[in-house]
Amino acid sequence: MNLERELLRRADQSQIAHAGSMQGGHAENPPKAFLSHASEDKAEFVEPLARKLAELGVKPWLDKWEIRPGDRLVQRLFDEGLDTADAVVVVVSNHSVTKEWVREELDAATVRRVNETTRLIPVRLDEVTMPSPLLHIAWITTDRSPEGVTHTAQRIAETLHGHDPGPAVGPRPAYARISASIPGLTTSDSVLLTETVREALNAGQLMLLDWPAVKSRVEQTGLSEQAVNESLNMLAEGDYINVAIRGDGIDQFDLTRYGYDEGVAGVFPGVEEHHQAIIAELVNNPPTSNQIIEDLAERTASPALVVDQLLRDLQDEGKVSVSWSMGSSRIHSVSPTLRRRLS
C-alpha cells in the first residue's frame, strides 16, 4: 500500500479526532500507540513491548491483535490504527531497514505527514543506522532483553501520559523571594543591602551597625558565605556601605546615605507616603522642641531614621535648616516653597 497517499487522503478526516486525542488519555480513554515493525521483530520484542505498554495504561495497536480474517487491511490500518493513534512507534532494526516498505514509504514526506497529525516515536534496535528521515527526531535506543522492553515501554508511557521525568522543582530559596530587586544589583547584593537597611531602621542610625546580626539573617536566606562576601565587597565599592576591617574581621559596618536611599523602599514600602506626612507637619505645624526627630516620628508614625534622613535631604536642598547635636535636634527654619512638595 502507499502510506503517504493514504495519509494525504485521510488527513482532513483525522484532524478533528486527533485534536481531542492528543489531550492525553485516562482510564476510560487511554492513549493509543500504533506499533509499526517488521514481522521478524514481533515475537521477541514488539509483542512484549505491546503487553508492557498495556500494563502502563497505553493501548497498543498491534496488527496481530487488531486485524481479523476477512478484514479490509487498509481500512482497519487507517480507520482504527493510524487515524486514532496518539503515537506511531516505529521499530527500526536490522530486519526492518531491509524491508521495501521502509525504503519506499518511510520517506521525508511521510514522516512529516505523520508528525503533523500524531507523535512519531522511533525505537532503535541492533545499533542500526537510522534512516535519514528519522535523524531529526529523538529516538529510544534499546535492546531485545526484558529490561530493554520495560525501559522502552516506560519511556513511551511517560511521553503519552505527559510525565515529566525531571526532578520536582522546589520553592525558590528565600534570597530569591525578597520584596524588591534593586536596580544595578544582583539578587544577593539586594538581599544584603535590604538586610542592612532593616538593621539601620531598627537601630535608628546609619553608623555602627551590628554586622554579625546582618550576616546571620542573610545566610539564613540560603546564600553561601562566598556569595555574602562578594556582595559585601561590591556594596562597599559601590558606596552603598562603609566597612572597616581589623585583622580578619569587620570592625565597623555602616550604611551610607546613598545605600539607604537605594534600599529603603524594599524594607519600608510606604516610605514616600511617610515623607509626605512629615513634610505636611513641617509646613503646617513645625515642631519647636529640641527633639524634632522624635516629635515628627511620633506624629507621623514613621521610623526615626526615615525622619532623620528626610530632614538631611531637605537641608541639602535648602528647604529646611536643622541643627543636630548629641542627643538633640532642632529646626530653625522651613522654606515656604517646601509646600510645593506636597502632592
C-alpha positions as CSV (number, residue, x, y, z in Angstrom):
1,M,0.0,0.0,0.0
2,N,1.1,3.6,-0.4
3,L,1.3,5.0,3.1
4,E,1.9,8.6,2.0
5,R,-1.1,8.6,-0.4
6,E,-3.4,7.1,2.2
7,L,-2.2,9.7,4.8
8,L,-2.8,12.6,2.5
9,R,-6.3,11.3,1.6
10,R,-7.3,10.9,5.3
11,A,-5.5,13.9,6.8
12,D,-8.6,16.1,6.9
13,Q,-10.8,13.3,8.4
14,S,-8.3,12.7,11.2
15,Q,-7.6,16.3,12.2
16,I,-10.6,16.7,14.5
17,A,-10.2,13.3,16.1
18,H,-6.5,13.9,16.9
19,A,-7.2,17.3,18.4
20,G,-9.1,15.6,21.1
21,S,-6.9,12.5,21.5
22,M,-3.7,14.5,21.9
23,Q,-5.0,15.9,25.2
24,G,-3.8,12.7,26.8
25,G,-5.6,9.6,28.0
26,H,-7.2,8.4,31.2
27,A,-8.7,5.2,32.5
28,E,-11.7,5.2,30.2
29,N,-9.9,6.6,27.1
30,P,-6.2,5.6,27.3
31,P,-3.7,7.0,24.8
32,K,-3.1,4.7,21.9
33,A,0.2,3.7,20.3
34,F,0.4,2.2,16.8
35,L,3.3,-0.2,16.5
36,S,5.0,-0.2,13.1
37,H,7.5,-3.0,12.8
38,A,9.0,-5.9,10.8
39,S,7.3,-9.3,11.4
40,E,10.7,-10.8,12.4
41,D,10.7,-8.5,15.5
42,K,7.2,-9.3,16.6
43,A,7.6,-12.2,18.9
44,E,10.9,-11.3,20.5
45,F,10.4,-7.5,21.0
46,V,7.2,-5.9,19.7
47,E,4.6,-8.1,21.3
48,P,6.3,-8.0,24.7
49,L,6.5,-4.2,24.3
50,A,2.8,-4.0,23.5
51,R,1.9,-6.0,26.6
52,K,4.1,-3.8,28.8
53,L,2.5,-0.7,27.3
54,A,-0.9,-2.1,28.1
55,E,0.2,-2.6,31.8
56,L,1.3,1.1,31.8
57,G,-2.0,2.5,30.7
58,V,-1.3,2.7,26.9
59,K,-3.5,0.9,24.4
60,P,-1.2,-0.7,21.8
61,W,-2.4,-1.2,18.2
62,L,-0.7,-4.4,17.0
63,D,-1.7,-6.0,13.7
64,K,-1.7,-9.4,15.3
65,W,-4.5,-8.4,17.7
66,E,-6.4,-5.9,15.6
67,I,-6.7,-7.4,12.1
68,R,-9.1,-10.3,11.8
69,P,-9.7,-12.7,9.0
70,G,-11.8,-11.1,6.3
71,D,-10.9,-7.5,7.4
72,R,-10.0,-5.0,4.8
73,L,-6.4,-4.4,5.7
74,V,-6.1,-0.8,4.6
75,Q,-9.4,0.2,6.2
76,R,-8.5,-1.4,9.6
77,L,-5.0,0.0,9.5
78,F,-6.1,3.6,8.9
79,D,-9.5,3.9,10.5
80,E,-8.6,2.1,13.7
81,G,-4.8,2.3,13.6
82,L,-3.1,5.5,12.4
83,D,-6.2,7.7,12.4
84,T,-6.9,7.1,16.1
85,A,-3.3,6.8,17.5
86,D,-1.7,9.3,19.8
87,A,1.7,8.0,18.8
88,V,3.2,6.0,15.9
89,V,6.0,3.8,17.3
90,V,8.4,2.8,14.5
91,V,10.7,-0.1,15.5
92,V,13.8,0.3,13.4
93,S,16.0,-2.8,13.4
94,N,18.3,-4.9,11.2
95,H,15.2,-6.6,9.9
96,S,13.0,-3.6,9.2
97,V,15.7,-1.5,7.4
98,T,15.9,-4.1,4.8
99,K,12.2,-4.0,4.1
100,E,11.0,-2.4,0.9
101,W,8.2,-0.5,2.8
102,V,10.9,1.2,4.9
103,R,12.9,2.3,1.8
104,E,9.8,3.4,-0.2
105,E,7.3,4.5,2.4
106,L,9.4,6.0,5.3
107,D,10.5,9.0,3.3
108,A,10.6,12.6,4.4
109,A,7.1,13.4,3.2
110,T,5.6,10.5,5.1
111,V,7.4,11.3,8.3
112,R,6.4,14.9,8.1
113,R,2.7,14.0,7.5
114,V,2.7,11.6,10.5
115,N,4.2,14.3,12.7
116,E,1.6,16.8,11.7
117,T,-1.3,14.6,13.0
118,T,0.3,12.5,15.8
119,R,3.5,11.9,17.7
120,L,6.2,9.8,15.9
121,I,8.5,7.8,18.3
122,P,11.3,5.8,16.7
123,V,12.7,2.9,18.6
124,R,16.3,1.8,17.5
125,L,17.4,-1.8,17.9
126,D,20.6,-3.6,17.0
127,E,22.6,-0.3,16.9
128,V,21.2,0.1,13.4
129,T,21.9,3.2,11.3
130,M,18.8,5.2,11.4
131,P,17.0,6.1,8.1
132,S,17.7,9.8,7.2
133,P,14.1,10.9,7.5
134,L,14.2,10.0,11.3
135,L,17.5,11.6,12.1
136,H,15.9,14.9,13.3
137,I,13.5,13.1,15.7
138,A,14.6,12.0,19.2
139,W,14.6,8.2,19.3
140,I,14.8,5.5,22.0
141,T,17.9,3.2,21.7
142,T,17.3,-0.1,23.4
143,D,17.9,-3.9,23.1
144,R,15.8,-7.0,22.9
145,S,16.2,-8.0,26.5
146,P,13.3,-7.9,29.0
147,E,14.9,-4.9,30.6
148,G,15.1,-3.2,27.2
149,V,11.4,-3.9,26.6
150,T,10.5,-2.5,30.0
151,H,12.7,0.6,29.6
152,T,11.2,1.4,26.2
153,A,7.6,0.9,27.4
154,Q,8.2,3.2,30.3
155,R,9.7,5.9,28.1
156,I,6.8,5.7,25.7
157,A,4.2,5.7,28.5
158,E,5.8,8.7,30.2
159,T,5.6,10.6,26.9
160,L,2.0,9.8,26.3
161,H,0.9,10.4,29.8
162,G,2.6,13.7,30.0
163,H,5.0,12.7,32.7
164,D,8.0,15.0,33.3
165,P,11.0,12.7,34.1
166,G,12.9,15.6,35.6
167,P,13.2,16.2,39.4
168,A,10.4,18.1,41.1
169,V,11.1,21.8,41.3
170,G,11.1,23.1,44.8
171,P,10.2,26.5,46.1
172,R,12.6,29.4,45.3
173,P,15.2,29.9,48.1
174,A,14.4,32.7,50.5
175,Y,17.0,35.1,48.9
176,A,15.2,34.9,45.6
177,R,11.9,35.9,47.3
178,I,12.9,39.3,48.6
179,S,10.3,42.0,48.3
180,A,12.2,44.2,45.9
181,S,15.0,43.9,43.4
182,I,17.3,46.9,43.5
183,P,18.4,48.2,40.0
184,G,22.0,47.6,39.3
185,L,22.4,44.9,41.9
186,T,22.3,41.2,41.8
187,T,19.8,39.2,43.9
188,S,22.5,38.5,46.6
189,D,23.6,42.2,46.6
190,S,19.9,43.3,47.0
191,V,19.4,40.8,49.9
192,L,22.5,42.1,51.8
193,L,21.6,45.8,51.2
194,T,18.0,45.2,52.2
195,E,19.0,43.5,55.5
196,T,21.5,46.3,56.2
197,V,18.7,48.9,55.7
198,R,16.5,46.8,58.0
199,E,19.2,46.8,60.7
200,A,19.7,50.6,60.3
201,L,15.9,51.2,60.7
202,N,15.8,49.0,63.8
203,A,18.9,50.8,65.3
204,G,17.7,54.3,64.2
205,Q,21.1,55.2,62.8
206,L,23.3,54.5,59.8
207,M,26.6,54.0,61.6
208,L,28.0,51.3,63.9
209,L,25.5,48.6,62.7
210,D,25.6,45.1,64.0
211,W,27.3,43.2,61.2
212,P,27.1,39.7,62.8
213,A,23.3,40.1,63.0
214,V,23.0,41.3,59.4
215,K,25.3,38.4,58.2
216,S,23.3,35.8,60.2
217,R,20.0,36.9,58.7
218,V,21.4,37.0,55.1
219,E,22.9,33.5,55.5
220,Q,19.6,32.2,56.7
221,T,18.1,33.0,53.3
222,G,20.4,30.4,51.8
223,L,23.2,32.5,50.5
224,S,26.7,31.0,50.8
225,E,29.4,32.7,52.8
226,Q,31.3,33.3,49.5
227,A,28.2,35.0,48.0
228,V,27.8,37.2,51.1
229,N,31.5,38.2,51.0
230,E,31.3,39.0,47.3
231,S,28.2,41.2,47.8
232,L,29.8,42.9,50.8
233,N,32.8,43.9,48.7
234,M,30.5,45.0,45.8
235,L,28.3,47.2,48.0
236,A,31.4,48.8,49.6
237,E,32.9,49.5,46.2
238,G,29.6,51.0,45.1
239,D,29.4,53.3,48.1
240,Y,26.3,51.6,49.5
241,I,28.1,50.7,52.7
242,N,31.3,51.6,54.5
243,V,33.3,48.7,56.1
244,A,36.4,49.0,58.4
245,I,38.4,45.8,58.6
246,R,40.6,44.9,61.6
247,G,42.6,41.7,61.4
248,D,40.4,39.0,59.9
249,G,37.1,40.6,60.9
250,I,34.9,43.7,60.3
251,D,35.5,46.3,63.0
252,Q,32.9,48.8,61.8
253,F,29.9,48.4,59.5
254,D,28.0,51.5,58.3
255,L,25.2,52.2,55.8
256,T,25.8,55.2,53.6
257,R,23.0,57.7,52.8
258,Y,23.2,56.5,49.2
259,G,22.7,52.9,50.3
260,Y,19.8,53.9,52.5
261,D,18.1,55.8,49.6
262,E,18.5,52.9,47.3
263,G,17.4,50.2,49.7
264,V,14.8,51.7,52.0
265,A,11.8,51.1,49.7
266,G,12.4,47.4,49.8
267,V,12.2,47.3,53.6
268,F,9.6,50.1,54.1
269,P,7.4,50.2,51.0
270,G,5.3,53.2,52.4
271,V,8.3,55.5,52.7
272,E,7.1,58.0,50.2
273,E,3.7,58.4,52.0
274,H,5.6,58.9,55.2
275,H,7.7,61.6,53.6
276,Q,4.6,63.4,52.5
277,A,3.2,63.2,56.1
278,I,6.5,64.5,57.6
279,I,6.6,67.4,55.1
280,A,3.0,68.3,55.8
281,E,3.9,68.6,59.6
282,L,6.9,70.7,58.8
283,V,4.8,73.1,56.6
284,N,1.7,73.2,58.8
285,N,2.9,72.7,62.3
286,P,6.7,72.6,62.6
287,P,7.9,71.3,66.0
288,T,9.7,73.7,68.3
289,S,11.3,71.3,70.7
290,N,14.9,70.2,70.7
291,Q,13.8,66.7,69.9
292,I,12.2,67.3,66.5
293,I,13.1,63.9,65.1
294,E,11.3,62.1,67.9
295,D,8.4,64.5,67.6
296,L,7.9,64.1,63.9
297,A,8.3,60.3,64.2
298,E,5.6,60.1,66.8
299,R,3.2,62.5,64.8
300,T,3.5,60.5,61.6
301,A,4.1,57.0,62.9
302,S,7.4,56.9,61.0
303,P,10.7,55.3,61.9
304,A,13.1,57.9,63.4
305,L,15.7,57.1,60.8
306,V,13.2,57.9,58.0
307,V,12.6,61.3,59.6
308,D,16.3,62.0,60.1
309,Q,17.3,61.1,56.6
310,L,14.5,63.2,55.0
311,L,15.5,66.2,57.1
312,R,19.1,65.8,55.9
313,D,17.9,65.6,52.3
314,L,15.7,68.7,52.7
315,Q,18.6,70.6,54.3
316,D,20.9,69.7,51.4
317,E,18.2,71.1,49.1
318,G,17.9,74.3,51.2
319,K,14.3,73.6,52.2
320,V,14.9,73.5,55.9
321,S,17.6,74.5,58.4
322,V,18.2,71.9,61.1
323,S,20.9,71.5,63.8
324,W,21.9,68.2,65.2
325,S,23.9,67.7,68.4
326,M,24.5,64.9,70.8
327,G,21.0,63.6,71.8
328,S,19.1,66.5,70.4
329,S,17.9,68.1,67.1
330,R,16.2,71.4,66.4
331,I,14.6,73.0,63.4
332,H,15.4,76.7,62.7
333,S,13.5,77.5,59.5
334,V,11.3,76.0,56.8
335,S,11.2,77.3,53.3
336,P,7.8,78.5,52.1
337,T,8.5,76.6,48.8
338,L,8.5,73.3,50.7
339,R,4.7,73.3,50.5
340,R,5.0,72.6,46.8
341,R,6.4,69.2,47.6
342,L,3.0,68.1,48.9
343,S,1.2,66.1,46.2
